[in-house]
Every structure is written in C-alpha cells, then in structure tokens.
C-alpha cells in the first residue's frame, strides 16, 4: 500500500493513477484500439479483472492554463485551468473552470481553502494522485485539492488576478499583487482527445474507469500529438474492507509499468509540459 492509506487522509475522495506515455505511440485510432487490447492481456496476466468497452468513443476538449508572467500561481503550487468540452465537435454551452492546489504534501494541499463565491455551482474533489517513481515499477503520491465550476460565456483572454481573487477569496491571503495579469501559459491552446477504454475491478466494490487522453497542438493540416496519459481512478469509499482492494490497485499500477517501459514518457504530469519544466509536483 502507499505510504499513506486512504484512512490516513480523511479529505481524499479519489485516488487517481497516471502514466505519461510517448505521443508517437498513438498516431491513429487503430493504435488506441491495439493499446486497449494489450492492456486487457496485461491485466489478465496480473490477475486483475478488466472489461474493455464495446466501442471506444472519444471526447474533444479545448484546454488552457492561466498564470502571471512570473508564474505566481505555479510558485504557490496552484493551477488554474479553463476547459471547454466539445461533444461530436460541437462546443458545450459552458466552460469548465478548475482551480487546484497540487503539492507533494497532503497538509499543503489540504490547507488551501477552495471555496468559491459560486457555492451552488462548485464541485469539489480531493485527489491522491499516484504517479510513477524514479524507476519503472515504483510510485509516489502527490495531492490535488480541486474545485470545479461550470460557467457560461467566459472571456478567455487576459485579465487581472484580482478577478480571480473575487471568486476565490483565499487567494487574497497569499500576498499576490492583485494588479498582475493572468494570461494563457506559454500561449498554449491544447486539444485534448479523451477516450474511455474500459473498467477495472479490484474487489470489495472498488472499481475504476480506464481512460487515455492525448494532448495535441491545433496545427493546420496535420496531427501533432504532444503527450498521452493513461489513467484510472478509484473512489475512496471510507470502508475498512476496501483497504485490500486499494492495495491491489496500487500493485497493478506498479506492475503495469514494467511491460510498458518502452511506452513511458519522461515527466509525470501534463501540466509540467505546458509550463516547460519537470517539476515533479506540477
């Protein structure tokens, strides 16, 4: 089991396992189907029940991150993401605004108050994110304290950080300059193609949806993938009997890395790619 079990982290609602994969492994939809077939075979060898979906459907999302020129949010372990979902290529009526404190320490993440002024619109998730360690077959935790707001008709250009402070009052306690401007990090507007691959069952009611997300640049006349991320997420049920099942999810994540060694990309999070660094808690 990981160094801190779900029973030792009372705010954790989800445990999210993530592996960055080389983007050139997914040049076509056929490659995605072949990966899912390989995943089923690996799970079978490792005695983990995996049920692929009958037909893989994908969802397109437009993703942008915002920060100041000096990366004031990043330096405080904070991330502000704006995402629009497109169903069948049609834009949704609203945008998904996500603000999170992501840190290696549980206390750091838990200490940030994610309450917004949109109390009726906000949804919260506190995630233990399991990422690979320094060598294949190992893992470590980072923690992500999230608030998500679905909001229509936003202006996705630059704006002063004071506007974000009005929505997230706790930001006002960090000593940030309210006149600093938030703009799109690295000017990067990313297309995210996400597909649900199937479902894992680890016993005692602990299940997980397996997904693969591919980030690509919106380059005219060609498909230019940046990075792929395979992941699955379990709910923390708060029951003592789930401990064995959560341990099985951990063991599978570590064992899965070995047959996928040639697929693993450097780095641990997609956000770090956008910021152009390898900060491990990014």
C-alpha positions as CSV (number, residue, x, y, z in Angstrom):
1,X,0.0,0.0,0.0
2,X,1.2,3.6,-0.5
3,X,2.9,5.3,2.4
4,X,-0.4,7.0,3.4
5,X,-3.5,4.9,3.2
6,X,-7.0,6.4,2.4
7,X,-7.9,6.0,6.0
8,X,-5.0,8.3,7.0
9,X,-6.1,11.0,4.6
10,X,-9.7,12.0,5.5
11,X,-10.3,14.5,2.8
12,X,-9.3,12.3,-0.1
13,X,-12.3,11.4,-2.3
14,X,-10.5,9.8,-5.3
15,X,-7.2,8.0,-5.9
16,X,-6.1,8.8,-9.5
17,X,-3.3,6.7,-11.1
18,X,-1.5,8.4,-14.0
19,X,1.2,7.3,-16.5
20,X,2.5,9.6,-19.2
21,X,3.1,7.8,-22.5
22,X,5.0,8.7,-25.6
23,X,2.7,10.5,-28.0
24,X,4.2,8.8,-31.1
25,X,2.7,5.6,-29.9
26,X,-0.8,6.9,-30.8
27,X,-0.7,8.2,-34.4
28,X,-4.2,6.8,-35.3
29,X,-7.3,5.4,-33.7
30,X,-6.2,1.9,-34.6
31,X,-3.2,2.4,-32.3
32,X,-5.6,3.2,-29.4
33,X,-7.6,0.0,-30.0
34,X,-4.3,-2.0,-30.1
35,X,-3.2,-0.4,-26.8
36,X,-6.5,-1.4,-25.2
37,X,-6.1,-5.0,-26.4
38,X,-2.6,-5.1,-24.9
39,X,-4.0,-3.6,-21.7
40,X,-6.5,-6.4,-21.4
41,X,-3.8,-9.0,-21.9
42,X,-1.6,-7.4,-19.3
43,X,-4.4,-7.2,-16.8
44,X,-5.3,-10.9,-17.3
45,X,-1.6,-11.9,-16.7
46,X,-1.7,-9.9,-13.5
47,X,-5.0,-11.4,-12.3
48,X,-6.9,-8.1,-12.4
49,X,-10.4,-8.1,-13.9
50,X,-10.6,-5.7,-16.8
51,X,-13.6,-5.2,-19.1
52,X,-13.0,-3.1,-22.2
53,X,-15.8,-1.0,-23.6
54,X,-17.6,-2.5,-26.6
55,X,-16.9,0.6,-28.7
56,X,-14.5,3.4,-27.8
57,X,-16.0,6.9,-28.1
58,X,-13.7,9.9,-27.8
59,X,-14.4,13.4,-26.5
60,X,-12.6,16.6,-27.6
61,X,-11.7,19.3,-25.1
62,X,-10.0,22.6,-25.5
63,X,-7.6,23.2,-22.6
64,X,-5.8,26.4,-21.5
65,X,-3.8,27.2,-18.3
66,X,-3.6,30.7,-16.8
67,X,-0.8,32.3,-14.7
68,X,1.0,35.5,-14.3
69,X,4.2,36.4,-16.2
70,X,6.2,35.4,-13.1
71,X,4.2,32.2,-12.6
72,X,2.9,33.4,-9.2
73,X,0.2,30.6,-9.1
74,X,2.8,28.0,-10.0
75,X,5.2,29.1,-7.3
76,X,2.4,28.7,-4.8
77,X,1.6,25.2,-6.0
78,X,-1.7,26.5,-7.6
79,X,-3.1,25.7,-11.0
80,X,-5.9,27.5,-12.9
81,X,-7.3,25.6,-15.9
82,X,-10.1,26.6,-18.3
83,X,-11.6,23.8,-20.4
84,X,-14.4,23.6,-23.0
85,X,-15.9,20.2,-23.9
86,X,-17.0,19.5,-27.4
87,X,-19.4,16.7,-28.0
88,X,-19.4,15.5,-31.6
89,X,-17.3,18.5,-32.4
90,X,-20.0,20.9,-31.1
91,X,-19.0,23.3,-28.2
92,X,-20.8,22.9,-24.9
93,X,-22.8,25.8,-23.6
94,X,-20.5,26.3,-20.7
95,X,-16.8,26.2,-19.7
96,X,-15.3,24.1,-17.0
97,X,-13.1,26.2,-14.7
98,X,-10.8,24.2,-12.4
99,X,-8.7,25.7,-9.6
100,X,-6.5,23.4,-7.7
101,X,-3.7,23.3,-5.1
102,X,-1.4,20.4,-6.1
103,X,1.5,19.5,-3.8
104,X,3.6,16.6,-2.6
105,X,2.5,17.1,0.9
106,X,-1.1,16.3,2.0
107,X,-1.2,19.1,4.5
108,X,-0.1,21.7,1.9
109,X,-2.9,20.7,-0.4
110,X,-5.5,20.3,2.3
111,X,-4.6,23.7,3.8
112,X,-5.9,25.6,0.8
113,X,-9.5,26.8,1.1
114,X,-11.1,26.0,-2.3
115,X,-14.5,27.6,-1.5
116,X,-15.7,30.0,-4.2
117,X,-18.4,32.6,-4.3
118,X,-20.3,30.3,-6.7
119,X,-21.4,28.0,-3.9
120,X,-24.3,26.5,-5.9
121,X,-22.2,25.8,-9.0
122,X,-19.0,24.5,-7.4
123,X,-18.0,20.8,-7.1
124,X,-15.0,19.6,-5.1
125,X,-12.6,16.8,-5.4
126,X,-9.6,16.0,-3.2
127,X,-7.4,13.5,-5.1
128,X,-4.4,11.5,-4.2
129,X,-2.6,11.3,-7.5
130,X,-0.4,8.2,-7.9
131,X,2.5,8.8,-10.4
132,X,5.5,6.7,-11.3
133,X,8.6,6.9,-9.2
134,X,12.2,7.3,-10.4
135,X,12.3,3.7,-11.9
136,X,9.6,1.7,-13.6
137,X,7.7,-0.4,-11.1
138,X,7.6,2.3,-8.4
139,X,5.2,5.0,-7.5
140,X,4.7,8.1,-5.3
141,X,1.9,10.4,-4.3
142,X,1.0,14.0,-4.9
143,X,-2.2,15.6,-3.6
144,X,-4.6,17.7,-5.5
145,X,-7.3,19.8,-3.8
146,X,-9.8,20.8,-6.6
147,X,-12.8,23.0,-7.1
148,X,-14.7,22.9,-10.4
149,X,-17.2,25.4,-11.6
150,X,-19.3,25.1,-14.8
151,X,-19.7,28.7,-16.1
152,X,-21.2,30.0,-19.4
153,X,-19.9,32.7,-21.6
154,X,-16.4,33.5,-20.1
155,X,-13.8,35.8,-21.6
156,X,-10.8,33.5,-22.2
157,X,-8.4,36.4,-22.8
158,X,-6.1,38.1,-20.3
159,X,-7.5,39.6,-17.1
160,X,-6.2,40.9,-13.7
161,X,-5.7,38.3,-10.9
162,X,-8.0,40.5,-8.8
163,X,-10.9,39.0,-10.8
164,X,-9.9,35.5,-9.7
165,X,-9.5,36.7,-6.1
166,X,-13.1,37.8,-6.1
167,X,-14.2,34.3,-6.9
168,X,-11.6,32.5,-4.8
169,X,-11.3,34.6,-1.6
170,X,-8.5,32.5,-0.1
171,X,-6.2,33.8,-2.9
172,X,-6.3,37.2,-1.1
173,X,-4.3,35.7,1.8
174,X,-1.2,34.8,-0.3
175,X,0.2,38.2,-0.7
176,X,-0.2,38.2,-4.5
177,X,-0.3,41.5,-6.4
178,X,-4.0,41.9,-7.5
179,X,-2.9,44.0,-10.4
180,X,-0.8,41.3,-12.0
181,X,-2.3,40.0,-15.2
182,X,-3.3,36.4,-15.8
183,X,-2.8,35.1,-19.3
184,X,-2.5,31.8,-21.1
185,X,0.6,29.9,-20.1
186,X,3.1,29.8,-23.0
187,X,0.2,30.9,-25.2
188,X,-0.6,27.2,-25.4
189,X,-4.1,26.2,-26.5
190,X,-4.2,22.4,-26.4
191,X,-6.7,20.0,-27.9
192,X,-7.3,17.1,-25.6
193,X,-8.8,13.9,-27.0
194,X,-10.0,11.7,-24.2
195,X,-11.3,8.1,-24.6
196,X,-12.8,5.7,-22.1
197,X,-11.1,2.4,-22.6
198,X,-12.8,0.1,-20.0
199,X,-13.3,-0.7,-16.4
200,X,-11.1,-2.4,-13.7
201,X,-12.4,-4.2,-10.7
202,X,-10.1,-4.6,-7.7
203,X,-12.7,-6.2,-5.4
204,X,-14.8,-5.1,-2.4
205,X,-16.7,-2.6,-4.6
206,X,-13.6,-0.7,-5.7
207,X,-13.8,-0.1,-9.4
208,X,-12.0,2.3,-11.8
209,X,-12.7,3.7,-15.3
210,X,-9.6,3.4,-17.5
211,X,-9.0,6.4,-19.9
212,X,-6.4,7.6,-22.3
213,X,-6.0,11.3,-23.0
214,X,-4.0,12.6,-25.9
215,X,-2.8,16.3,-26.0
216,X,-2.2,17.7,-29.4
217,X,-1.4,21.2,-30.9
218,X,-4.0,22.7,-33.1
219,X,-1.7,22.8,-36.1
220,X,-3.3,23.3,-39.6
221,X,-3.3,20.4,-41.9
222,X,-1.6,17.9,-39.6
223,X,-2.0,16.0,-36.4
224,X,0.8,16.9,-33.9
225,X,0.4,14.9,-30.6
226,X,2.3,16.3,-27.6
227,X,1.9,13.6,-24.9
228,X,-0.5,10.9,-23.9
229,X,-1.7,10.0,-20.4
230,X,-3.2,6.7,-19.4
231,X,-5.0,6.7,-16.1
232,X,-7.6,5.1,-13.9
233,X,-9.3,6.5,-10.8
234,X,-10.9,4.8,-7.8
235,X,-13.3,6.3,-5.3
236,X,-12.4,6.2,-1.7
237,X,-15.4,4.6,0.0
238,X,-14.2,5.0,3.6
239,X,-14.8,1.4,4.5
240,X,-12.1,-0.7,6.2
241,X,-12.7,-3.6,3.9
242,X,-11.6,-1.6,0.8
243,X,-8.0,-1.4,2.0
244,X,-7.1,-4.7,0.3
245,X,-8.7,-3.6,-2.9
246,X,-6.9,-0.2,-2.9
247,X,-3.7,-2.1,-2.3
248,X,-4.5,-4.2,-5.4
249,X,-4.9,-1.0,-7.4
250,X,-1.5,0.2,-6.2
251,X,0.1,-3.1,-7.0
252,X,-1.4,-3.2,-10.5
253,X,-0.1,0.3,-11.2
254,X,3.4,-0.6,-10.3
255,X,3.4,-3.9,-12.2
256,X,1.8,-2.3,-15.3
257,X,4.8,-0.1,-15.8
258,X,7.2,-3.0,-16.5
259,X,5.6,-4.2,-19.7
260,X,5.0,-0.6,-20.7
261,X,8.6,0.5,-20.2
262,X,9.1,1.4,-23.9
263,X,5.9,3.4,-23.8
264,X,6.7,5.6,-20.8
265,X,7.4,9.3,-21.5
266,X,9.6,11.4,-19.3
267,X,7.9,13.6,-16.7
268,X,4.9,12.9,-14.5
269,X,2.2,15.4,-15.3
270,X,0.8,17.1,-18.4
271,X,0.8,20.5,-16.7
272,X,4.6,20.5,-16.3
273,X,4.8,20.0,-20.1
274,X,2.9,23.2,-20.7
275,X,5.0,25.1,-18.2
276,X,8.1,23.8,-19.9
277,X,9.6,22.1,-16.8
278,X,9.8,18.8,-15.0
279,X,8.7,20.0,-11.5
280,X,7.6,16.7,-10.1
281,X,4.6,18.1,-8.1
282,X,3.3,20.0,-11.1
